[in-house]
């Protein structure tokens, strides 16, 4: 039955985002829609074909399939489709066909583009790509690569202190990097010359190698400026060399930071670094919710917010390790404290428990075990005092299984990879997110690469890991509508952790495994995977956009709870969202589901 002009306008008034347009704009827009009839089973458009325009279901039912032929959406009246291809390059990224006799409204591409240009609300609704973050220059958003000195002054370790001092005077700098070729060996500062040469009466002919700081703390150029400030305050240093792929690429000093605004997280870390006990640290970590609220309100990207919050947990862990050594004495053999879970991925929010483990040098003797048991108990108790509650699954260094010599850790990974039963899959998933926090990092060097190589080469293990990762699914119902929790304390809400960010975390981990990628942070894994065959560029863009939206919705929800005086959690009622927000969140879940489908289709799914 043909639609009258008035009938079409009345219909559009019931569809978002057209319901936001004024009467004059709607009357002008309505005649541009073309009515298309499709029979049951008829293809509307095919993957890879040029898009004719935006489709809107007036009545009937349309099913949308991904590139693997898997159904991703079943759409009824008032649902639009085809916008993803239109807003990118005009080429269909899905296939659509009618499940029943249907009437569709087609807004031609030229009219759609004009509407997007003229109406910001419509553009925000249909363009699923993530907008840029805040434009202001701040420690939270500036990468080290943007402001570091890219040609640091260097010298050899055999140079005399007098010559090094003359070099610093000539270039008006307060430090010089000591190198062997492109490799950083140490750093020499004005303070070293004052306190180690002048104060001790050493001859000015003393070689730099004798007084330089060997193997100084370094950061990669991908770090953000707050990482530098945190490191400087925690370690009481004024110079941080920048090293990429083992080669010196720059240096950042306190002077470089004076033009940037200091974040309150840096003050918190400075307090933690000098705290006398866990109780004093807890008074600092109690301010994390306020920090989260401040950062979210300031428009900071989710990965920046979670990085800054995780930095505080890292600083608290290192301070507790130092206090433990003050109480227990020096460790009998080297050790390394590592975080896994959200701290390992640098993705902590306002709700975090602790997940950690301890790697100990293979020189450890049986008599050394009580020392490390006491150290683990002291640190985990301290973290609990600071609000990082004990892990419900005992994934902590206090559990003997997770406090072992390096050779045992190698046996663990070897066994999990060779015998990928469900428990092995779960443990491997957790341990693929390990990140060193404090101690001797040499214990971890090479282990990650060894494990990734062995795991990626074992096709059975990889298939099991993929199957295990697909157990966390986005909250979508049969018709791809948002599905809430049906019963219990959190009835009628969405779990934005386990059904929101965790499916993307799992995908990122699989891509890292397939391509042997070393980043642990989820967003960094997805960006790195986009540069390999593990993830297509278009798939990466869609998944990053979806992940950003889900993660930022989660943080905004927590910030809203903090603002209202309630404890933050991960459970969001869809009724708290506008139609606009629900539609975008649903589309983000569909993207994640589509990527899960592609992963399962490409590598097989094990029951």
C-alpha positions as CSV (number, residue, x, y, z in Angstrom):
1,X,0.0,0.0,0.0
2,X,1.5,3.4,-1.0
3,X,2.5,5.8,1.7
4,X,1.0,9.3,1.7
5,X,3.3,12.2,2.3
6,X,1.6,12.9,5.6
7,X,1.7,9.3,6.6
8,X,5.4,9.2,5.9
9,X,6.1,12.2,8.0
10,X,4.0,10.8,10.9
11,X,6.0,7.5,10.6
12,X,9.4,9.4,10.7
13,X,8.3,11.3,13.8
14,X,8.3,7.9,15.6
15,X,11.8,7.0,14.5
16,X,15.1,8.2,16.0
17,X,16.9,10.4,15.0
18,X,14.3,11.9,12.7
19,X,12.1,12.7,15.8
20,X,14.7,15.3,16.7
21,X,14.2,17.3,13.5
22,X,11.9,20.3,13.4
23,X,8.7,20.2,11.3
24,X,10.1,22.2,8.4
25,X,13.2,20.0,8.0
26,X,11.1,16.8,8.3
27,X,8.7,18.0,5.6
28,X,11.6,18.8,3.4
29,X,13.3,15.4,4.0
30,X,10.3,13.1,3.7
31,X,9.8,13.3,-0.1
32,X,13.4,12.3,-0.6
33,X,12.7,8.7,0.7
34,X,12.0,6.1,-1.9
35,X,9.7,3.2,-1.1
36,X,11.1,-0.2,-2.0
37,X,9.3,-3.5,-1.8
38,X,11.2,-6.7,-1.1
39,X,9.8,-10.3,-1.2
40,X,10.8,-12.9,1.4
41,X,14.3,-14.2,0.6
42,X,15.1,-11.3,-1.7
43,X,18.6,-9.8,-1.4
44,X,18.6,-6.1,-0.7
45,X,22.3,-5.5,-1.1
46,X,25.4,-7.7,-1.0
47,X,28.7,-7.5,0.8
48,X,31.2,-5.3,-1.2
49,X,28.5,-3.7,-3.4
50,X,28.2,0.1,-3.7
51,X,25.6,1.4,-1.2
52,X,22.5,3.1,-2.8
53,X,21.7,4.8,0.4
54,X,20.3,4.4,4.0
55,X,17.5,1.8,4.5
56,X,14.7,2.1,7.0
57,X,12.2,-0.8,7.7
58,X,8.6,0.5,7.4
59,X,7.1,-3.0,7.9
60,X,8.4,-6.5,7.5
61,X,11.7,-8.1,8.6
62,X,15.3,-7.9,7.4
63,X,18.2,-10.0,8.3
64,X,21.8,-8.7,8.1
65,X,24.8,-11.1,7.7
66,X,28.5,-10.5,8.2
67,X,31.3,-11.3,5.8
68,X,31.3,-14.9,7.0
69,X,27.6,-15.4,6.3
70,X,26.8,-15.3,10.0
71,X,23.6,-13.5,11.0
72,X,24.3,-10.4,13.1
73,X,20.9,-8.6,13.1
74,X,17.3,-9.3,12.6
75,X,15.6,-6.0,12.0
76,X,11.9,-5.0,12.3
77,X,10.0,-1.8,11.7
78,X,11.7,1.5,12.6
79,X,15.2,0.0,12.3
80,X,17.8,1.5,10.0
81,X,20.6,-0.4,8.3
82,X,23.5,0.2,5.9
83,X,24.9,3.2,7.7
84,X,28.3,1.5,8.4
85,X,29.2,1.2,4.7
86,X,27.8,4.7,4.0
87,X,29.8,6.5,6.6
88,X,33.1,4.8,5.6
89,X,33.7,4.4,1.9
90,X,30.2,3.8,0.5
91,X,30.8,0.0,0.1
92,X,28.6,-2.5,1.9
93,X,30.3,-4.2,4.8
94,X,27.4,-6.6,5.3
95,X,24.7,-8.5,3.3
96,X,21.0,-7.8,3.8
97,X,18.0,-9.8,2.7
98,X,14.3,-9.8,3.5
99,X,13.0,-12.5,5.8
100,X,9.4,-11.7,5.0
101,X,7.5,-9.4,2.5
102,X,8.8,-6.0,3.5
103,X,8.5,-2.3,2.7
104,X,11.6,-0.3,3.0
105,X,12.3,3.4,2.9
106,X,15.5,4.3,1.0
107,X,17.2,7.7,1.6
108,X,19.6,8.0,-1.4
109,X,23.2,8.4,-0.6
110,X,23.5,12.0,-1.8
111,X,20.5,13.0,0.4
112,X,21.9,11.0,3.3
113,X,25.3,12.8,3.0
114,X,23.6,16.2,2.9
115,X,21.5,15.4,6.0
116,X,24.6,14.3,7.8
117,X,26.3,17.6,7.0
118,X,23.3,19.7,7.9
119,X,22.1,18.0,11.1
120,X,24.8,17.3,13.8
121,X,22.3,15.1,15.8
122,X,21.8,12.9,12.8
123,X,25.5,12.7,12.1
124,X,26.2,11.7,15.7
125,X,23.6,9.0,15.5
126,X,24.6,7.4,12.3
127,X,28.4,7.8,12.3
128,X,29.6,5.0,14.6
129,X,33.2,6.2,14.4
130,X,34.6,7.5,17.6
131,X,35.0,11.3,17.8
132,X,38.3,12.7,18.8
133,X,39.1,13.4,22.5
134,X,39.6,16.8,24.2
135,X,41.8,19.1,22.3
136,X,43.5,20.7,25.3
137,X,47.2,19.9,25.9
138,X,47.6,18.0,29.2
139,X,49.7,15.3,30.8
140,X,46.8,12.9,30.3
141,X,46.8,13.1,26.5
142,X,50.3,14.1,25.4
143,X,52.5,11.3,24.3
144,X,56.2,11.4,25.2
145,X,57.0,11.3,21.5
146,X,55.4,14.7,21.1
147,X,57.6,16.6,23.5
148,X,60.8,14.6,24.2
149,X,64.2,15.8,23.0
150,X,64.7,13.6,20.0
151,X,68.5,14.0,19.7
152,X,69.8,13.6,23.2
153,X,73.4,14.5,23.8
154,X,75.5,11.3,24.4
155,X,79.0,10.3,25.4
156,X,81.0,7.1,25.9
157,X,81.5,5.5,29.3
158,X,85.3,6.1,29.0
159,X,85.0,9.9,28.8
160,X,86.3,11.8,31.7
161,X,84.0,13.6,34.1
162,X,85.6,16.9,33.2
163,X,84.9,16.4,29.5
164,X,81.3,15.3,30.3
165,X,80.8,18.5,32.4
166,X,82.1,20.6,29.5
167,X,79.8,18.8,27.1
168,X,76.8,19.6,29.3
169,X,77.9,23.3,29.7
170,X,78.3,23.6,25.9
171,X,74.8,22.3,25.2
172,X,73.1,24.0,28.3
173,X,71.8,20.7,29.6
174,X,71.7,19.0,33.0
175,X,72.4,15.4,31.9
176,X,74.1,13.3,29.3
177,X,73.2,9.8,28.2
178,X,76.0,7.3,28.2
179,X,75.8,5.0,25.2
180,X,77.5,2.2,23.3
181,X,76.3,2.8,19.8
182,X,72.5,3.2,20.0
183,X,72.4,1.2,23.3
184,X,71.9,3.1,26.5
185,X,74.3,2.1,29.2
186,X,73.7,4.8,31.8
187,X,73.0,8.5,32.5
188,X,75.2,11.2,34.1
189,X,73.6,14.2,35.7
190,X,74.8,17.5,37.3
191,X,73.8,15.9,40.6
192,X,76.2,13.0,40.0
193,X,79.0,15.4,39.3
194,X,78.3,17.4,42.5
195,X,77.6,14.5,44.9
196,X,80.0,11.8,43.5
197,X,82.9,13.8,42.2
198,X,83.1,17.2,44.0
199,X,81.8,16.1,47.3
200,X,84.0,13.0,47.4
201,X,87.1,14.8,46.1
202,X,87.5,12.5,43.1
203,X,89.9,13.7,40.3
204,X,88.2,15.3,37.3
205,X,89.8,12.7,35.2
206,X,87.6,10.0,36.7
207,X,85.9,8.1,33.9
208,X,82.1,8.6,33.5
209,X,81.6,4.8,33.9
210,X,82.6,5.1,37.6
211,X,79.9,7.5,38.7
212,X,77.1,7.2,36.1
213,X,73.8,5.6,37.0
214,X,73.8,2.3,35.2
215,X,70.6,0.9,33.6
216,X,68.5,3.9,34.5
217,X,64.7,3.8,34.5
218,X,63.4,4.4,30.9
219,X,60.1,4.7,29.1
220,X,59.0,4.1,25.5
221,X,58.0,7.0,23.3
222,X,54.4,5.7,23.3
223,X,54.1,6.5,27.0
224,X,52.1,9.5,28.1
225,X,53.5,12.5,29.9
226,X,51.9,11.6,33.2
227,X,54.0,8.3,33.1
228,X,57.1,10.5,33.1
229,X,55.9,12.6,36.0
230,X,54.8,9.6,38.0
231,X,58.2,8.0,37.5
232,X,60.1,11.2,38.5
233,X,58.1,11.6,41.7
234,X,58.2,8.0,42.7
235,X,61.9,7.5,42.1
236,X,63.0,11.1,42.9
237,X,64.7,11.6,39.5
238,X,64.7,14.5,37.1
239,X,65.6,12.8,33.8
240,X,64.0,9.9,32.0
241,X,65.7,8.5,28.9
242,X,63.3,7.2,26.2
243,X,64.1,3.8,24.7
244,X,62.3,2.0,21.9
245,X,63.2,-1.5,20.7
246,X,66.4,-1.4,22.8
247,X,67.7,1.8,21.3
248,X,67.9,5.3,22.8
249,X,65.5,7.6,21.0
250,X,65.1,10.6,23.3
251,X,65.1,12.0,26.8
252,X,62.5,13.9,28.9
253,X,63.5,16.2,31.8
254,X,61.6,18.1,34.5
255,X,62.0,21.2,32.3
256,X,60.1,19.5,29.5
257,X,57.2,19.0,31.9
258,X,57.0,22.6,33.2
259,X,54.8,23.7,30.3
260,X,52.3,20.9,30.9
261,X,49.7,20.9,33.6
262,X,50.3,18.4,36.4
263,X,47.6,15.9,37.1
264,X,46.4,15.1,40.6
265,X,47.3,11.5,40.1
266,X,50.9,12.6,40.2
267,X,50.4,14.1,43.6
268,X,48.8,10.9,44.8
269,X,51.7,8.8,43.6
270,X,54.2,11.2,45.3
271,X,52.3,10.7,48.6
272,X,52.3,6.9,48.1
273,X,56.0,6.8,47.3
274,X,56.8,8.3,50.8
275,X,54.0,6.7,52.8
276,X,55.2,5.0,56.0
277,X,52.6,2.2,55.9
278,X,49.6,0.7,54.1
279,X,47.2,2.8,56.2
280,X,48.7,6.0,55.0
281,X,48.5,4.7,51.4
282,X,44.9,3.9,51.9
283,X,44.1,7.5,52.7
284,X,45.5,8.3,49.3
285,X,43.8,5.5,47.3
286,X,40.5,6.5,49.0
287,X,40.7,9.5,46.6
288,X,40.6,7.3,43.5
289,X,36.9,7.6,42.9
290,X,37.2,11.4,43.0
291,X,40.0,11.2,40.5
292,X,38.0,9.0,38.2
293,X,35.1,11.5,38.4
294,X,37.5,14.4,37.6
295,X,39.1,12.6,34.7
296,X,35.9,11.4,33.1
297,X,34.3,14.9,33.6
298,X,37.3,16.4,31.9
299,X,36.6,14.4,28.7
300,X,39.7,12.1,28.9
301,X,39.8,9.0,26.8
302,X,39.0,5.8,28.7
303,X,42.5,4.3,28.1
304,X,44.0,7.4,29.7
305,X,41.7,7.3,32.7
306,X,42.4,3.6,33.4
307,X,46.2,4.1,32.8
308,X,46.3,6.9,35.4
309,X,44.3,4.9,37.9
310,X,46.5,1.8,37.3
311,X,49.6,3.9,37.9
312,X,48.5,4.5,41.4
313,X,48.1,0.7,42.0
314,X,51.6,0.1,40.6
315,X,53.1,2.8,42.9
316,X,51.3,1.3,45.9
317,X,52.6,-2.2,45.0
318,X,56.2,-1.0,44.7
319,X,56.0,1.0,47.9
320,X,54.7,-2.1,49.8
321,X,57.5,-4.2,48.3
322,X,60.0,-1.6,49.6
323,X,58.4,-1.6,53.1
324,X,58.4,-5.4,53.1
325,X,62.1,-5.5,52.4
326,X,62.7,-2.9,55.1
327,X,60.9,-5.2,57.6
328,X,62.2,-8.6,56.3
329,X,65.7,-7.6,55.1
330,X,67.2,-8.0,51.6
331,X,65.7,-10.8,49.5
332,X,67.9,-14.0,49.6
333,X,67.7,-14.2,45.8
334,X,66.2,-11.9,43.1
335,X,62.5,-11.9,42.5
336,X,59.9,-10.2,40.3
337,X,56.4,-9.1,41.3
338,X,53.9,-9.2,38.4
339,X,50.3,-8.1,38.0
340,X,47.7,-9.8,35.8
341,X,44.1,-9.0,35.2
342,X,43.1,-5.4,34.8
343,X,46.2,-4.1,36.6
344,X,48.4,-6.1,34.3
345,X,46.5,-4.7,31.3
346,X,46.6,-1.1,32.8
347,X,42.8,-1.1,32.7
348,X,41.7,-0.5,36.3
349,X,38.6,1.4,37.0
350,X,36.8,2.4,40.2
351,X,36.2,-1.3,40.9
352,X,39.3,-3.5,41.1
353,X,40.5,-6.5,43.1
354,X,44.1,-7.7,43.1
355,X,45.6,-10.3,40.7
356,X,49.3,-10.9,41.1
357,X,52.1,-13.4,41.3
358,X,55.7,-13.8,42.2
359,X,58.6,-15.1,40.0
360,X,61.7,-16.1,42.0
361,X,65.2,-16.7,40.7
362,X,66.0,-20.4,40.2
363,X,68.8,-20.1,42.7
364,X,66.1,-20.1,45.4
365,X,66.7,-22.7,48.2
366,X,64.1,-24.4,50.3
367,X,65.1,-22.2,53.3
368,X,64.3,-19.1,51.2
369,X,60.6,-20.0,50.9
370,X,59.5,-18.4,54.2
371,X,61.0,-15.0,53.2
372,X,58.9,-14.9,50.0
373,X,55.8,-16.2,51.7
374,X,56.1,-13.3,54.3
375,X,56.8,-10.8,51.5
376,X,53.7,-11.9,49.5
377,X,51.5,-11.8,52.6
378,X,52.7,-8.3,53.6
379,X,52.1,-6.9,50.1
380,X,48.8,-8.5,49.5
381,X,47.5,-7.5,52.9
382,X,48.7,-4.0,52.2
383,X,46.9,-3.9,48.8
384,X,43.7,-5.1,50.5
385,X,44.0,-2.3,53.0
386,X,44.4,0.1,50.1
387,X,41.1,-1.0,48.6
388,X,42.5,-3.6,46.2
389,X,40.5,-6.5,47.7
390,X,41.8,-10.0,47.8
391,X,41.1,-12.0,44.6
392,X,38.1,-14.2,45.1
393,X,39.9,-16.9,43.1
394,X,43.1,-16.6,45.1
395,X,45.0,-15.5,42.0
396,X,47.6,-13.9,44.3
397,X,51.2,-14.3,45.3
398,X,50.0,-15.5,48.7
399,X,48.9,-18.7,47.1
400,X,52.0,-21.0,46.9
401,X,51.1,-22.0,43.3
402,X,51.6,-18.4,42.2
403,X,54.8,-17.9,44.1
404,X,57.4,-20.1,42.4
405,X,60.9,-20.2,40.8
406,X,61.2,-19.2,37.2
407,X,61.7,-22.9,36.1
408,X,58.3,-23.8,37.6
409,X,56.6,-20.9,35.7
410,X,58.1,-22.3,32.5
411,X,56.7,-25.7,33.4
412,X,53.3,-24.1,34.0
413,X,53.1,-22.5,30.6
414,X,54.5,-25.6,28.9
415,X,51.9,-27.8,30.5
416,X,49.0,-25.4,29.7
417,X,50.0,-25.2,26.1
418,X,50.5,-29.0,25.6
419,X,47.4,-30.0,27.6
420,X,44.7,-27.3,26.9
421,X,41.9,-28.5,29.2
422,X,39.4,-25.9,30.4
423,X,41.4,-25.0,33.6
424,X,44.6,-24.6,31.5
425,X,42.7,-22.3,29.1
426,X,41.5,-20.1,32.0
427,X,44.9,-20.0,33.6
428,X,46.7,-19.3,30.4
429,X,44.2,-16.5,29.6
430,X,45.0,-14.8,32.9
431,X,48.7,-15.3,32.7
432,X,49.0,-13.9,29.1
433,X,48.2,-10.5,30.7
434,X,51.2,-10.5,33.0
435,X,53.1,-7.2,33.5
436,X,56.2,-6.7,35.7
437,X,55.6,-4.2,38.6
438,X,58.6,-4.4,40.9
439,X,61.8,-6.4,41.4
440,X,64.3,-7.9,38.9
441,X,62.7,-7.6,35.4
442,X,65.4,-9.8,34.0
443,X,63.4,-12.8,35.2
444,X,60.6,-11.9,32.7
445,X,62.9,-11.0,29.8
446,X,62.4,-13.5,27.0
447,X,59.7,-15.6,28.8
448,X,56.8,-13.7,27.2
449,X,58.3,-14.2,23.7
450,X,59.0,-17.9,24.4
451,X,55.4,-18.5,25.6
452,X,53.8,-16.6,22.7
453,X,55.9,-18.5,20.2
454,X,55.1,-21.9,21.7
455,X,51.4,-21.1,22.1
456,X,50.9,-19.7,18.6
457,X,52.6,-22.7,17.0
458,X,50.2,-25.1,18.7
459,X,47.1,-25.1,16.6
460,X,45.1,-27.2,19.1
461,X,45.9,-24.9,22.0
462,X,45.0,-21.9,19.9
463,X,41.7,-23.4,18.9
464,X,40.9,-24.1,22.5
465,X,41.8,-20.6,23.5
466,X,39.5,-19.2,20.8
467,X,36.7,-21.4,21.9
468,X,37.2,-20.4,25.5
469,X,37.3,-16.7,24.6
470,X,33.9,-16.9,22.9
471,X,32.2,-17.9,26.1
472,X,31.9,-14.3,27.1
473,X,29.3,-12.9,24.8
474,X,27.8,-9.4,24.4
475,X,24.3,-8.9,25.9
476,X,22.3,-9.3,22.7
477,X,18.9,-11.1,22.5
478,X,17.5,-13.3,19.7
479,X,16.7,-10.3,17.5
480,X,19.9,-8.6,18.4
481,X,18.2,-6.3,20.9
482,X,20.0,-5.5,24.2
483,X,19.4,-8.3,26.7
484,X,19.5,-7.6,30.4
485,X,20.2,-9.9,33.4
486,X,17.0,-11.7,34.1
487,X,17.2,-12.4,37.8
488,X,19.1,-11.8,41.0
489,X,20.5,-8.7,42.6
490,X,21.3,-7.1,39.2
491,X,18.1,-7.9,37.4
492,X,17.3,-5.7,34.4
493,X,20.8,-4.4,34.1
494,X,23.8,-4.9,31.8
495,X,27.1,-6.3,33.1
496,X,29.4,-3.8,31.3
497,X,32.4,-5.8,32.5
498,X,31.8,-9.4,31.8
499,X,29.5,-8.9,28.8
500,X,30.9,-5.6,27.7
501,X,34.7,-5.1,27.9
502,X,35.7,-8.7,28.6
503,X,34.6,-10.0,25.2
504,X,36.9,-7.4,23.6
505,X,39.7,-8.1,26.1
506,X,39.4,-11.8,25.0
507,X,39.5,-10.9,21.4
508,X,42.6,-8.7,21.9
509,X,44.3,-11.5,23.7
510,X,43.7,-14.0,20.9
511,X,44.9,-11.5,18.2
512,X,48.1,-11.0,20.3
513,X,48.5,-14.8,20.5
514,X,48.0,-15.4,16.8
515,X,50.5,-12.6,15.8
516,X,52.9,-13.1,18.8
517,X,52.3,-9.5,19.9
518,X,53.9,-8.4,23.2
519,X,51.5,-5.5,24.3
520,X,49.3,-6.4,27.2
521,X,46.9,-3.5,27.1
522,X,43.8,-4.3,25.1
523,X,43.7,-1.2,23.0
524,X,47.4,-1.5,22.3
525,X,46.8,-5.1,21.3
526,X,44.1,-4.2,18.8
527,X,46.2,-1.4,17.3
528,X,49.1,-3.7,16.9
529,X,47.0,-6.5,15.5
530,X,45.7,-4.1,12.8
531,X,49.2,-3.9,11.5
532,X,49.3,-7.7,11.0
533,X,47.2,-10.3,9.3
534,X,45.5,-11.1,12.6
535,X,43.0,-8.3,12.1
536,X,41.9,-6.5,9.0
537,X,42.1,-2.6,9.0
538,X,38.4,-2.2,8.7
539,X,37.7,-4.8,11.4
540,X,40.2,-3.1,13.6
541,X,38.5,0.3,13.1
542,X,35.1,-1.1,13.9
543,X,36.3,-3.1,16.9
544,X,38.2,-0.1,18.3
545,X,35.2,2.1,17.9
546,X,33.0,-0.4,19.6
547,X,35.5,-1.0,22.5
548,X,35.9,2.7,23.0
549,X,32.1,3.2,23.3
550,X,31.6,0.3,25.7
551,X,34.6,1.2,27.9
552,X,33.6,4.8,28.1
553,X,30.0,4.0,28.8
554,X,31.2,1.9,31.7
555,X,33.4,4.7,33.1
556,X,30.6,7.3,32.7
557,X,28.3,5.0,34.6
558,X,30.8,4.7,37.4
559,X,31.4,8.4,37.4
560,X,27.6,9.0,37.6
561,X,27.5,6.7,40.6
562,X,30.3,8.4,42.4
563,X,28.7,11.8,41.7
564,X,25.5,10.6,43.3
565,X,27.4,9.3,46.4
566,X,27.1,5.5,45.7
567,X,29.8,3.0,45.2
568,X,30.8,2.4,41.6
569,X,30.0,-0.9,39.9
570,X,29.7,-2.4,36.5
571,X,25.9,-2.9,36.3
572,X,24.0,-0.4,34.1
573,X,20.3,-0.2,33.6
574,X,19.5,0.5,30.0
575,X,16.6,2.7,31.2
576,X,19.3,5.1,32.4
577,X,20.4,5.7,28.8
578,X,18.7,7.8,26.1
579,X,17.4,6.1,22.9
580,X,20.4,7.5,21.2
581,X,22.8,6.0,23.7
582,X,21.1,2.6,23.7
583,X,21.2,2.5,19.9
584,X,24.9,3.2,19.8
585,X,25.6,0.7,22.6
586,X,23.6,-2.0,20.8
587,X,25.5,-1.4,17.6
588,X,28.8,-1.7,19.5
589,X,27.7,-5.0,20.9
590,X,26.8,-6.2,17.4
591,X,30.2,-5.3,16.2
592,X,31.8,-7.3,18.9
593,X,29.5,-10.2,18.2
594,X,30.4,-10.0,14.5
595,X,34.1,-10.1,15.3
596,X,33.6,-13.1,17.6
597,X,31.7,-14.8,14.7
598,X,34.6,-14.1,12.3
599,X,37.1,-15.5,14.8
600,X,35.1,-18.7,15.4
601,X,34.4,-19.1,11.7
602,X,38.0,-18.6,10.7
603,X,39.6,-20.9,13.3
604,X,36.9,-23.4,14.3
605,X,35.1,-23.7,17.5
606,X,35.6,-26.5,19.9
607,X,32.7,-27.7,22.1
